[in-house]
Amino acid sequence: MKKYIVLLVLPVIVLAVSDIDSITINRWRCNVYNDGRWGSSTLGGAYWPNPLRNFYIYGAGIWIGGISSDTFVTVGYNPNTGLSEMIPTLNQYWRQGYGNTLDRIYKYPGDWPAPLSRFPMAPQIARSNMDLWCCFGDSDPSRHTPPGLPLGVDVALTVYGFSDSIAQDFFFLKYDLMNNNNYLLNNLYFGVILDGDIGIYTDDMVGLIRDRYFTIGTQTIRVKNTGFMYDFDNNEPPGQYWQSGTPGAVAIRFISATGGLTMSAFKKFTLDFDPMTDKHQYKTLAGYNYQTGAYEPYDSIDLVPGDKRFLMSSGPFNLSSMSSASFHYAVIAAPYGEAGATPTNRDTTQLAWQSYLADSIYHARILGIEEENRKPHYLTTRIFPNPFKSYLNISTIINEKISADIYNVNGVLIKSLSGTSHLLWNGKDNKDAVLPNGVYFIKVSIKGQTSIHKVLLIRN
């Protein structure tokens, strides 16, 4: 259990009780709160792989920084206190008081969806086997650590979890950052902070896969924007926070964001050096060493074990009045080396593959569906299942000729299909050779209109 610096905001927390629910659909067990936090629990955090209670995350959440009349940062999880500066309702409602029963986490299956009458931005269609949705704001000044003040932002969080074996070791976070004010928000940064504790918290390490190629079998994959934590000596004795087994790694993969934003900084720090003021937190979000003032955006080297956390941020960007920006992440667990292996003698392949797989599945199952729904109805193409093991269905709702050209990740045409309304691909090329596992791109043509789809082939 960690030591926290207790601040005088504790009485306020009692007045703004947050709702709590959990991801329980796969091998993760992770709490989610409607005040910006996730991962925290009275047991000791989030654990994996269920049913083993091996704890990996003590707490996590978001940081949002911007420059208005001054420099302000809203903290959705403070690793130094375990608290949030956000409130469990939208900014427009907080002056009415807390405790409205509609201000809660909505879960599919269960009480999904949230009512549009109170939450007009709430999704109405579930996208995964277990969706969670909630929203929170930052306008209550009493929640902020003095002299910090609110930015005036609202955030909606959607959590996606899948139950199949391919996706059993990760879940997804979609944040919608909303500016519901009548003024522009300038020089914003959006970040996710992970306060990892892999069993005993004193011997953790931080790593980064910023942009690297891995060869797995006959396939070469590219993995980007993946920050992770692991155990220094890859050994945890059985106890309250570790049931049994060799420690793995816990990671966050930045997937995408509005306007082509990417991961602009990755900063690591310890309990003793947490940035505590708004100005220091903003500098950290922007990629600076807040103690020296040096611009050091990517902390990719870690030599000494300790009580670690990392911040993955994107920016700067502006947010116009009554507009929003979306940020997408995967939370991943994976094996990371043999028992007792030193930090320099670890095999990163399994972690890299899980990161690649999570990114591919999210694009295929979540972002791909959202993009499909924005297309004209007559062009709607169904491609399923995705990922697929043996056969892939390609169909359209209209009785028209349809053709599909299939390309590998290098852009080489490997298969062409044509027919009426429905096509079936068996995962082979034009020479009937069995293709390896990996990502493929399908160009579908219907009535002179084309669309591009990304699919994932994973054989048993």
C-alpha positions in Angstrom: 0.0 0.0 0.0 1.3 3.4 -0.9 1.9 6.5 1.2 -0.2 9.5 0.1 0.1 13.1 0.9 -3.3 14.0 2.3 -4.7 17.4 1.2 -7.5 19.4 2.7 -9.9 18.6 -0.2 -11.0 15.4 1.6 -14.2 16.9 3.1 -15.3 18.0 -0.5 -15.0 14.4 -1.8 -17.6 13.4 0.7 -20.1 15.8 -0.8 -19.4 14.6 -4.4 -19.6 10.9 -4.2 -18.5 9.2 -7.4 -20.1 6.2 -8.9 -18.1 3.1 -9.6 -18.3 0.1 -11.9 -15.8 -2.4 -13.4 -14.5 -4.1 -16.5 -15.2 -7.8 -15.8 -15.6 -9.2 -19.3 -12.2 -10.7 -19.9 -9.0 -11.3 -17.9 -8.8 -7.8 -16.5 -10.6 -6.6 -13.4 -10.5 -2.8 -13.3 -12.7 -0.2 -11.6 -13.9 2.9 -13.4 -15.2 6.0 -11.6 -17.2 8.9 -13.0 -14.7 11.5 -11.8 -11.8 10.9 -14.1 -10.2 8.0 -12.2 -9.9 4.3 -13.1 -7.9 1.4 -11.7 -8.2 2.4 -8.0 -9.8 0.0 -5.5 -9.9 -0.8 -1.8 -8.2 -4.1 -2.7 -5.1 -2.5 -4.1 -6.0 -1.5 -7.7 -6.6 -3.4 -11.0 -5.5 -7.0 -11.4 -4.7 -9.4 -14.2 -5.0 -12.2 -15.3 -8.3 -13.0 -13.5 -8.9 -15.3 -11.6 -5.3 -14.6 -10.2 -5.3 -11.5 -8.1 -2.0 -10.1 -9.3 -2.2 -6.3 -9.1 -0.7 -4.1 -11.8 -2.4 -0.7 -11.6 -2.8 1.3 -8.3 -4.6 4.1 -10.0 -4.9 6.0 -13.3 -6.7 8.8 -15.0 -6.4 11.9 -17.1 -4.6 15.3 -17.0 -5.8 18.2 -19.1 -3.8 21.4 -19.3 -4.4 24.7 -21.0 -3.5 28.4 -21.0 -6.3 30.9 -20.4 -5.7 33.9 -18.2 -3.1 31.7 -16.5 -1.8 28.2 -16.8 -4.3 25.7 -15.5 -4.3 21.9 -15.3 -7.2 19.7 -14.3 -6.1 16.4 -12.8 -8.4 13.4 -13.1 -6.0 11.3 -11.0 -3.3 12.7 -8.8 -0.8 9.9 -8.1 0.4 11.8 -5.0 -3.0 11.7 -3.3 -5.1 9.3 -5.2 -7.8 12.0 -5.7 -9.4 13.7 -8.6 -10.2 17.4 -9.3 -13.1 16.5 -11.5 -16.8 16.2 -10.5 -19.2 13.3 -11.2 -21.5 15.4 -13.4 -21.4 17.9 -16.3 -20.3 21.4 -15.6 -23.8 22.8 -16.4 -25.2 20.8 -13.5 -22.8 21.0 -10.6 -24.3 24.1 -9.0 -27.5 22.2 -8.6 -25.7 19.9 -6.1 -24.4 16.4 -6.3 -26.4 13.2 -5.9 -28.7 13.2 -9.0 -29.3 9.5 -9.7 -28.7 10.0 -13.4 -25.1 11.0 -12.8 -23.6 7.6 -12.8 -21.8 5.0 -14.9 -24.0 3.3 -17.6 -23.1 -0.3 -18.5 -23.9 -2.6 -21.3 -25.3 -5.1 -20.7 -27.4 -3.6 -18.0 -28.8 0.0 -17.7 -27.5 1.1 -21.1 -27.9 3.6 -22.6 -27.6 6.9 -20.7 -30.7 9.2 -21.3 -30.2 11.8 -24.0 -32.4 14.2 -22.2 -29.6 14.8 -19.6 -26.6 13.6 -21.7 -27.1 14.5 -25.4 -23.6 13.3 -26.2 -24.2 9.8 -24.8 -23.8 6.8 -27.2 -26.9 4.8 -27.7 -25.5 1.7 -29.4 -23.1 -0.6 -27.6 -19.9 -1.4 -29.6 -18.4 -4.2 -27.5 -19.3 -7.1 -25.3 -19.1 -4.7 -22.3 -19.4 -0.9 -22.7 -19.2 1.5 -19.9 -20.0 5.2 -20.3 -19.9 8.2 -18.0 -19.1 11.9 -18.0 -17.5 14.4 -15.6 -16.5 18.1 -15.5 -14.0 20.3 -13.7 -15.9 23.5 -12.8 -16.2 23.1 -9.0 -13.2 25.3 -7.8 -13.3 23.6 -4.4 -12.1 20.4 -6.0 -8.8 22.0 -7.3 -5.6 22.1 -5.4 -4.9 25.8 -4.5 -4.0 28.0 -6.3 -5.3 25.9 -9.3 -8.6 26.8 -10.9 -10.9 25.0 -13.4 -10.4 25.1 -17.1 -14.1 24.6 -17.7 -14.0 21.4 -19.6 -16.3 18.4 -19.7 -15.2 14.9 -20.5 -17.1 11.8 -21.6 -15.5 8.4 -21.2 -16.4 5.2 -23.0 -14.8 1.9 -22.0 -14.9 -1.1 -24.4 -14.2 -4.7 -23.5 -14.4 -7.9 -25.5 -14.8 -11.4 -24.3 -13.1 -13.5 -27.1 -9.7 -15.0 -26.5 -8.0 -12.7 -29.0 -8.9 -9.6 -26.9 -8.8 -11.1 -23.4 -5.8 -9.1 -22.2 -6.8 -5.5 -23.0 -9.6 -3.0 -22.9 -10.1 0.3 -24.5 -10.7 3.9 -23.4 -12.3 6.6 -25.6 -12.2 10.1 -24.1 -14.3 13.0 -25.6 -13.0 16.3 -24.4 -15.7 19.0 -24.7 -15.5 22.8 -24.6 -19.1 23.8 -23.9 -18.1 27.4 -23.2 -18.6 30.5 -25.3 -14.8 31.0 -25.7 -11.8 29.3 -27.3 -9.5 27.1 -25.2 -5.9 27.6 -26.2 -2.7 25.5 -26.1 -4.4 22.4 -24.6 -2.7 19.1 -23.8 -4.5 15.9 -23.0 -2.8 13.1 -21.2 -3.3 9.7 -19.5 -1.3 9.0 -16.3 -0.7 5.4 -15.1 0.4 4.8 -11.5 1.4 1.2 -11.8 2.2 -1.1 -8.9 3.2 -4.5 -10.0 2.9 -6.4 -6.7 5.2 -4.6 -4.3 5.5 -1.0 -5.6 9.1 -0.3 -4.7 10.8 -2.2 -7.6 8.9 -1.1 -10.8 10.4 0.1 -14.0 9.1 2.1 -17.0 9.7 1.5 -20.7 8.6 3.0 -24.0 8.1 1.6 -27.5 8.0 4.8 -29.4 8.3 3.5 -33.0 9.9 0.1 -33.6 9.6 -2.9 -36.0 9.3 -6.4 -34.7 9.7 -9.7 -36.6 7.3 -12.3 -35.4 7.5 -15.5 -37.4 7.4 -14.5 -41.1 5.6 -11.2 -40.3 7.1 -7.8 -39.6 5.0 -5.5 -37.5 5.3 -1.8 -36.5 4.5 -0.8 -33.0 4.2 2.8 -31.9 3.3 4.9 -28.9 3.3 2.2 -26.2 4.4 3.1 -22.7 4.7 0.3 -20.2 5.7 -0.7 -16.7 7.3 -3.9 -15.5 9.0 -5.5 -12.5 12.7 -4.9 -12.0 13.8 -8.5 -11.1 10.7 -10.2 -12.5 9.9 -11.8 -9.2 7.1 -11.1 -6.8 6.6 -13.1 -3.6 3.1 -14.2 -2.8 1.2 -11.7 -0.6 -1.7 -9.3 -0.4 -1.0 -7.7 -3.8 0.4 -10.8 -5.7 -1.1 -14.2 -5.7 1.3 -16.2 -7.8 3.2 -16.4 -11.0 5.9 -14.5 -13.0 5.2 -10.7 -13.4 4.3 -9.4 -16.8 4.0 -5.8 -18.1 1.1 -3.3 -18.1 1.0 -0.9 -21.0 -1.0 1.9 -22.5 -1.1 2.2 -26.3 -2.0 5.6 -27.8 -4.2 4.7 -30.7 -5.4 7.9 -32.3 -6.9 11.3 -31.7 -8.9 14.0 -33.5 -7.0 16.0 -36.1 -4.1 13.6 -36.4 -2.8 14.4 -32.9 -0.3 11.8 -31.7 1.7 11.1 -28.6 3.8 14.3 -28.2 5.4 13.4 -24.8 6.1 10.5 -22.5 7.3 11.4 -19.0 8.1 9.2 -16.1 8.5 10.2 -12.4 8.3 8.8 -8.9 6.3 9.7 -5.8 9.0 12.0 -4.5 9.1 14.0 -7.7 5.4 14.2 -8.7 4.7 17.6 -10.3 2.2 19.1 -7.8 1.4 22.6 -9.1 -0.6 23.5 -12.2 2.5 25.1 -13.8 4.7 22.1 -13.1 2.0 19.7 -14.4 1.6 21.7 -17.5 5.3 21.7 -18.2 5.3 17.9 -17.8 2.3 17.5 -20.2 4.3 19.6 -22.7 7.3 17.4 -22.5 9.5 19.4 -20.2 11.5 18.4 -17.2 9.7 20.7 -14.7 12.7 20.8 -12.4 15.4 21.9 -14.9 13.2 23.4 -17.6 14.9 21.2 -20.3 12.7 20.0 -23.1 12.9 16.2 -22.8 9.7 14.8 -24.4 10.5 11.1 -24.3 11.7 9.4 -21.1 12.7 6.1 -22.8 15.5 5.1 -20.5 15.0 3.8 -16.9 17.8 2.5 -14.8 16.7 2.5 -11.2 13.7 0.7 -9.8 11.2 2.6 -7.6 7.5 3.7 -7.1 7.0 4.7 -10.7 4.3 6.3 -12.8 4.2 7.7 -16.4 2.3 10.3 -18.3 1.5 10.0 -22.0 0.3 13.3 -23.5 -0.8 14.8 -26.8 -0.8 18.5 -27.9 -0.8 21.4 -28.1 -4.1 22.0 -29.7 -7.0 24.5 -29.5 -10.6 23.7 -28.9 -13.2 26.0 -30.3 -16.4 26.9 -28.4 -19.0 24.1 -28.5 -16.6 21.6 -30.0 -14.9 18.4 -28.9 -11.8 16.3 -29.5 -11.5 12.5 -29.1 -8.6 10.4 -27.8 -8.3 6.6 -28.0 -6.2 4.3 -25.9 -5.7 0.6 -25.2 -4.8 -0.7 -21.7 -2.8 -3.9 -22.2 -1.2 -6.7 -20.1 1.3 -9.2 -21.5 4.0 -11.6 -20.3 7.4 -9.9 -20.1 10.4 -12.2 -19.8 11.3 -15.2 -17.7 11.3 -15.3 -13.9 14.3 -13.5 -12.5 15.3 -11.9 -15.8 17.1 -8.6 -15.6 15.7 -5.5 -17.3 18.2 -5.8 -20.1 17.4 -9.4 -20.7 13.7 -9.3 -21.5 11.8 -10.4 -24.6 9.5 -7.6 -25.7 7.9 -9.6 -28.5 4.8 -10.6 -26.7 4.1 -7.1 -25.4 4.7 -5.7 -28.9 2.3 -8.3 -30.4 -0.4 -7.4 -27.9 0.0 -3.7 -28.6 -0.2 -4.4 -32.3 -3.2 -6.6 -31.9 -5.0 -4.1 -29.6 -4.5 -1.3 -32.2 -5.7 -3.5 -35.0 -8.8 -4.8 -33.2 -9.8 -1.3 -32.1 -9.5 0.1 -35.6 -11.5 -2.9 -37.0 -14.2 -3.2 -34.3 -14.6 0.4 -33.0 -13.2 3.0 -35.3 -14.1 1.0 -38.4 -17.7 0.8 -37.4 -17.8 4.5 -36.6 -16.4 5.4 -40.0 -18.8 3.0 -41.7 -21.8 4.6 -40.0 -20.7 8.0 -41.4 -20.9 6.7 -45.0 -23.9 7.1 -47.3 -26.4 4.2 -46.6 -26.2 2.8 -50.1 -22.5 2.2 -49.7 -22.7 0.3 -46.4 -20.5 -2.7 -46.6 -20.5 -5.5 -43.9 -17.2 -7.2 -43.3 -17.3 -9.9 -40.7 -16.0 -11.6 -38.6 -13.1 -9.2 -37.9 -10.6 -10.5 -36.8 -11.2 -13.8 -38.7 -9.7 -17.2 -38.6 -10.7 -19.0 -41.8 -13.4 -17.1 -43.8 -14.2 -13.5 -44.2 -17.6 -12.3 -45.4 -17.8 -9.2 -47.6 -21.4 -8.1 -48.3 -23.6 -5.1 -49.2 -27.2 -4.4 -48.5 -28.0 -3.7 -52.1 -28.3 -6.2 -55.0 -25.4 -4.9 -57.0 -22.1 -6.1 -58.4 -19.4 -5.9 -55.8 -15.6 -6.4 -56.2 -12.9 -6.5 -53.6 -9.1 -6.1 -54.0 -7.1 -7.3 -51.1 -3.6 -5.9 -50.2 -1.0 -6.8 -47.7 0.6 -4.2 -45.4 3.3 -3.5 -48.1 0.6 -2.5 -50.5 0.9 -5.5 -52.8 -2.3 -6.8 -54.4 -2.7 -10.4 -53.3 -6.3 -11.3 -54.1 -9.2 -10.1 -56.2 -12.8 -11.1 -55.8 -16.0 -10.2 -57.6 -19.7 -11.2 -57.4 -23.1 -9.9 -56.6 -24.0 -8.6 -53.1 -21.8 -11.1 -51.2 -18.1 -12.3 -51.4 -16.3 -14.9 -49.3 -12.5 -14.7 -48.8 -10.7 -17.8 -47.5 -7.4 -16.1 -46.4 -5.5 -17.2 -49.5 -3.9 -15.3 -52.3 -4.6 -15.5 -56.1 -2.3 -18.6 -56.3 -4.3 -20.3 -53.6 -1.4 -20.1 -51.1 -2.3 -19.8 -47.4 -1.5 -16.3 -46.2 0.2 -15.6 -42.8 -1.4 -13.9 -39.8 -1.5 -10.2 -40.0 -3.3 -7.1 -41.2 -4.8 -6.8 -44.7 -6.5 -4.0 -46.5 -9.6 -4.5 -48.6 -10.7 -2.0 -51.3 -14.4 -2.6 -52.0 -16.0 -1.2 -55.1 -19.8 -0.8 -55.6 -21.4 1.2 -58.4 -18.2 3.1 -59.0 -17.8 4.0 -55.3 -14.9 2.6 -53.3 -14.2 2.2 -49.6 -11.1 0.8 -47.7 -11.4 -1.6 -44.8 -8.8 -3.0 -42.5 -9.0 -6.6 -41.4 -7.0 -8.9 -39.2 -6.3 -12.6 -40.0 -5.4 -14.7 -37.0 -5.4 -18.5 -37.5 -5.4 -21.0 -34.7 
